[in-house]
Amino acid sequence: MAINFASSKIVNTGEFVRSAQHTVLLFDKTLNSNNSVEFSITNDNFINLFYKYDGRFGFSTDDETILGSKSKLSGWFESTGTGIALTSPIQYYDVVKDVTGLWTGDTSIATTEWSSSVYIDIISQLLVVNQWTKLMYSNALTLQEILTTFGQTNLEVGNQLTLSIMVDNSNTSAKPVEIILHFKII
């Protein structure tokens, strides 16, 4: 079982309910086999990165040291699940290309037909989303709530956790895109 410990909502957020969304699963990859795997993180690094401030969610300034290239979405790989061989050629995730492509498909309007101001606004906001450790997270569990959910007093090796980013658009023809990052305690 993976626990979703934090989520953020970004881009033209409207207050309405939709029944459908796109889901993008992001992973790390194994060095030799190029299979998707959760991003491996130690208990101490997980706490230092996400829960450094008295067990409340908030990023530390050590995000690039702990995450390396994974401190940006463009350092992750898209896959349908853990242990899946990544499609060749293996490419890093491109949030701008992916989200605009999904919204183009939803609306049947090519990006070349979007108004300049809308296009610039969306691209600008998606470039901010790429720096996911700098976003505001409106919903997050405390460290104690995570431990209670797992029935543990400390995070244990093998615990799986996810963090989600909901990228929304006020155009109701464009489905929200939930980007889910996968972590595993080692």
C-alpha positions as CSV (number, residue, x, y, z in Angstrom):
1,M,0.0,0.0,0.0
2,A,1.3,3.4,-0.9
3,I,0.2,6.5,1.1
4,N,-0.4,9.8,-0.7
5,F,1.2,12.2,1.8
6,A,0.8,15.5,0.0
7,S,-0.9,17.2,-2.9
8,S,-0.9,20.5,-4.7
9,K,-3.3,22.1,-7.1
10,I,-1.9,24.3,-9.8
11,V,-2.9,26.3,-13.0
12,N,-6.2,28.1,-13.5
13,T,-7.9,26.3,-10.7
14,G,-11.7,26.6,-10.6
15,E,-14.1,25.5,-7.9
16,F,-16.0,22.7,-9.7
17,V,-16.2,19.0,-9.7
18,R,-15.2,16.7,-12.6
19,S,-15.5,13.0,-12.8
20,A,-12.6,12.4,-15.1
21,Q,-8.9,13.3,-15.0
22,H,-5.6,12.2,-16.6
23,T,-3.2,10.4,-14.3
24,V,0.6,10.6,-15.0
25,L,2.7,8.2,-12.9
26,L,6.4,9.3,-12.4
27,F,9.2,7.0,-11.3
28,D,12.9,6.7,-11.1
29,K,14.6,4.0,-13.2
30,T,17.0,1.1,-12.5
31,L,20.5,1.7,-13.8
32,N,21.0,-1.6,-15.7
33,S,17.6,-2.8,-16.8
34,N,15.8,0.6,-17.4
35,N,12.8,-0.6,-15.4
36,S,10.6,1.9,-13.5
37,V,11.1,1.9,-9.7
38,E,10.1,4.2,-6.9
39,F,12.6,6.9,-6.0
40,S,14.6,5.3,-3.2
41,I,15.0,7.5,-0.2
42,T,16.2,6.8,3.3
43,N,14.0,7.5,6.4
44,D,16.3,10.3,7.5
45,N,16.4,12.0,4.1
46,F,12.6,11.6,3.7
47,I,12.1,13.3,7.1
48,N,14.8,16.0,6.3
49,L,13.2,16.7,2.9
50,F,9.5,16.8,3.7
51,Y,9.1,16.9,7.5
52,K,12.1,18.8,8.9
53,Y,9.9,21.3,10.8
54,D,8.4,19.5,13.8
55,G,6.8,16.7,11.7
56,R,4.7,19.2,9.7
57,F,5.0,19.0,5.9
58,G,7.3,21.5,4.3
59,F,10.4,21.3,2.1
60,S,13.8,21.8,3.4
61,T,16.4,23.8,1.5
62,D,18.3,20.5,1.0
63,D,16.0,19.4,-1.8
64,E,18.6,19.4,-4.6
65,T,21.1,17.6,-2.4
66,I,18.7,14.8,-1.5
67,L,16.8,14.5,-4.8
68,G,19.5,15.5,-7.4
69,S,17.8,15.6,-10.8
70,K,14.5,14.5,-9.3
71,S,14.1,18.0,-7.7
72,K,12.4,18.8,-11.1
73,L,9.7,16.8,-12.8
74,S,12.0,16.8,-15.8
75,G,14.3,14.4,-13.9
76,W,11.6,11.7,-13.5
77,F,10.3,9.0,-16.0
78,E,6.7,8.3,-16.9
79,S,5.6,4.7,-16.6
80,T,2.4,2.7,-16.0
81,G,3.7,1.1,-12.8
82,T,6.7,-0.2,-10.9
83,G,9.0,-2.7,-12.6
84,I,7.8,-1.8,-16.1
85,A,10.4,-1.5,-18.8
86,L,10.6,2.1,-20.0
87,T,9.8,2.6,-23.6
88,S,12.8,3.2,-25.8
89,P,14.2,5.8,-26.5
90,I,14.0,6.5,-22.7
91,Q,13.0,10.1,-22.2
92,Y,12.7,12.3,-19.1
93,Y,9.3,13.6,-18.4
94,D,8.3,16.9,-20.1
95,V,5.5,18.5,-18.1
96,V,4.9,21.2,-20.7
97,K,4.7,18.9,-23.7
98,D,2.7,16.3,-21.8
99,V,0.0,18.5,-20.2
100,T,-0.5,20.7,-23.3
101,G,-0.7,17.5,-25.4
102,L,-3.4,16.1,-23.1
103,W,-5.3,19.3,-23.1
104,T,-5.0,19.6,-26.9
105,G,-6.5,16.1,-27.2
106,D,-9.3,17.0,-24.7
107,T,-10.4,20.2,-26.4
108,S,-9.5,19.3,-30.0
109,I,-7.8,22.7,-30.3
110,A,-4.1,22.6,-31.3
111,T,-1.7,24.8,-29.2
112,T,-1.0,26.8,-32.4
113,E,-4.7,27.9,-32.3
114,W,-4.6,29.0,-28.6
115,S,-4.5,32.7,-28.0
116,S,-1.0,34.0,-27.3
117,S,-1.9,35.2,-23.8
118,V,-3.4,31.8,-22.8
119,Y,-0.5,29.9,-24.3
120,I,2.1,32.0,-22.5
121,D,0.1,31.8,-19.2
122,I,-0.2,28.0,-19.4
123,I,3.5,27.5,-20.4
124,S,4.7,29.9,-17.7
125,Q,2.7,28.1,-15.0
126,L,3.7,24.6,-16.2
127,L,7.4,25.7,-16.0
128,V,6.7,26.5,-12.4
129,V,5.1,23.1,-11.9
130,N,8.3,21.5,-13.2
131,Q,10.0,22.8,-10.0
132,W,7.7,20.7,-7.8
133,T,9.6,21.3,-4.6
134,K,8.9,25.0,-4.8
135,L,5.1,24.6,-5.1
136,M,2.6,25.2,-2.3
137,Y,0.9,22.1,-1.0
138,S,-2.6,22.7,0.3
139,N,-3.2,19.2,1.6
140,A,-0.6,17.2,3.4
141,L,-0.4,14.6,6.1
142,T,1.8,15.2,9.1
143,L,4.6,12.7,9.8
144,Q,2.6,11.3,12.7
145,E,-0.5,10.8,10.5
146,I,1.7,8.9,8.0
147,L,3.1,6.7,10.8
148,T,-0.4,6.1,12.2
149,T,-1.7,5.1,8.8
150,F,1.1,2.6,8.4
151,G,0.6,1.5,12.1
152,Q,4.3,2.2,12.8
153,T,6.3,4.4,15.2
154,N,9.0,5.0,12.5
155,L,9.0,4.8,8.7
156,E,10.3,1.4,7.8
157,V,12.2,0.0,4.8
158,G,9.8,-0.8,2.0
159,N,7.2,1.9,2.9
160,Q,5.8,3.3,-0.3
161,L,4.6,6.9,-0.4
162,T,3.3,9.1,-3.2
163,L,3.0,12.9,-3.7
164,S,0.5,14.3,-6.1
165,I,0.3,17.5,-8.1
166,M,-3.1,18.3,-9.7
167,V,-2.7,20.6,-12.7
168,D,-6.1,22.0,-13.5
169,N,-7.5,24.3,-16.2
170,S,-10.7,26.4,-16.0
171,N,-11.6,25.2,-19.5
172,T,-14.1,22.4,-18.6
173,S,-13.3,20.5,-21.8
174,A,-9.7,20.1,-20.5
175,K,-9.5,17.4,-17.9
176,P,-7.2,18.0,-14.8
177,V,-3.9,16.2,-14.9
178,E,-2.7,14.5,-11.7
179,I,1.0,13.9,-11.6
180,I,2.0,11.3,-9.0
181,L,5.6,10.9,-7.8
182,H,6.5,7.6,-6.3
183,F,8.9,7.1,-3.3
184,K,10.1,4.1,-1.4
185,I,11.9,4.1,2.0
186,I,15.2,2.2,1.9
